[in-house]
Each structure stands twice: as C-alpha cells, then as structure tokens.
Amino acid sequence: MRIKIPRKEFMFLALIFLMGYLDWLTTVTGVLFRGGIELNPLLSGLTQSSMMLFSATKLTAVSFAGFAAYEAADITKNAKNWRFLNKFVTGGISLTVLALGVVVANNLIIVFKI
C-alpha cells in the first residue's frame, strides 16, 4: 500500500522543518563560536546552562510546529464551506516561514560577521 502525501501540506512541513533546523544550527554556531546570544527570553537561559537541553527543546518545538502546520493545512483543504479558513491557515504558515527566514538571516549575519 502506498501512502499519498499531499504536495502543498508536505511543502509546508518541509519548509518549517528546514527553516527551524537552520535557525537551530545558526543559533548554536553563533552562541558557541561567535559570541552571539539567544534573544528568545524563554530559551536564552538554556544556551548558557545546557546546549544539549537547548537543542532538544528547540528541535522538539520545530517538529511540533511543522506537524501542526501539516495537519492544519490538511484539515482545511477539505473545508469547502470555509474558504477563508484555508486562506487564513496558508497565510499563517507563510508568515511563520517568513519570520523564520528573517531569524535565520539575522543569525547568519552574526555567524559570518557581515
């Protein structure tokens, strides 16, 4: 039996995973090797006490966000009477990916001292 994965929903999942992973990678690199700091007040203490715990927390949050985006997009595609809902979810996911892109770009500036 072949499992069919919808293209749009999978794209959202992959983009959030990719951007979240790049955020984690550039944050760890910036903090450990370039003297950067984590600006998220909920996670900044973890970068100073345990980078392993920070990594586990950050990557778990990214996984949950990716799967939540996938499920939300999958659920709303069948909501024929709620077209606004589909646009709202797609817009929210797009905004999330854009925000993660800005964070990654900021981290890259720190890592490469641009």
BAPARO-19390 format. One record per residue (C-alpha): z, y, x negated. Coordinates in steps of 0.05 Angstrom, whole numbers, padded with zeros to 5 digits, always signed. Example, Ala and Ser with C-alpha at 12.3 -4.5 7.8 and 13.67 -1.06 7.14 Angstrom:
+00156-00090-00246 +00143-00021-00273 
// end
This chain:
+00000+00000+00000 -00019+00068-00026 +00026+00127-00014 -00012+00191+00003 +00018+00254-00026 -00007+00318+00007 -00041+00363-00043 -00010+00430-00022 +00061+00403-00018 +00054+00367-00085 +00028+00431-00117 +00090+00469-00094 +00134+00414-00121 +00098+00412-00188 +00098+00488-00196 +00172+00495-00183 +00188+00437-00230 +00143+00466-00284 +00170+00537-00278 +00242+00514-00273 +00233+00469-00334 +00202+00526-00373 +00260+00571-00352 +00310+00520-00377 +00272+00508-00442 +00264+00582-00458 +00336+00597-00439 +00363+00542-00484 +00317+00563-00541 +00335+00636-00533 +00410+00624-00529 +00415+00574-00586 +00365+00603-00635 +00352+00676-00618 +00419+00704-00596 +00399+00711-00524 +00446+00707-00465 +00442+00677-00396 +00441+00733-00345 +00458+00689-00285 +00533+00701-00276 +00543+00631-00246 +00513+00597-00307 +00529+00644-00365 +00597+00612-00377 +00565+00544-00384 +00519+00567-00440 +00580+00588-00480 +00621+00526-00467 +00574+00467-00459 +00499+00469-00467 +00495+00397-00441 +00531+00416-00376 +00488+00478-00370 +00425+00436-00379 +00447+00384-00328 +00465+00438-00277 +00401+00478-00287 +00355+00418-00284 +00391+00390-00223 +00383+00456-00188 +00309+00458-00206 +00300+00387-00179 +00334+00404-00113 +00293+00468-00106 +00228+00431-00119 +00243+00375-00070 +00267+00426-00018 +00202+00464-00025 +00162+00400-00018 +00200+00379+00044 +00196+00448+00076 +00121+00451+00065 +00112+00380+00091 +00153+00393+00154 +00119+00459+00171 +00048+00433+00163 +00058+00394+00228 +00089+00452+00266 +00025+00472+00303 +00061+00518+00351 +00097+00553+00295 +00042+00581+00250 +00088+00637+00229 +00137+00586+00202 +00084+00555+00158 +00065+00623+00130 +00138+00641+00120 +00152+00577+00081 +00089+00584+00039 +00106+00657+00025 +00178+00639+00006 +00155+00584-00042 +00103+00630-00072 +00156+00684-00082 +00201+00633-00115 +00146+00612-00164 +00130+00685-00178 +00204+00701-00192 +00210+00641-00238 +00147+00665-00274 +00179+00732-00286 +00242+00699-00312 +00202+00654-00359 +00161+00714-00384 +00226+00751-00398 +00254+00691-00435 +00190+00685-00476 +00197+00758-00497 +00267+00742-00522 +00246+00677-00557 +00186+00708-00592 +00219+00776-00603 +00159+00812-00573 
// end
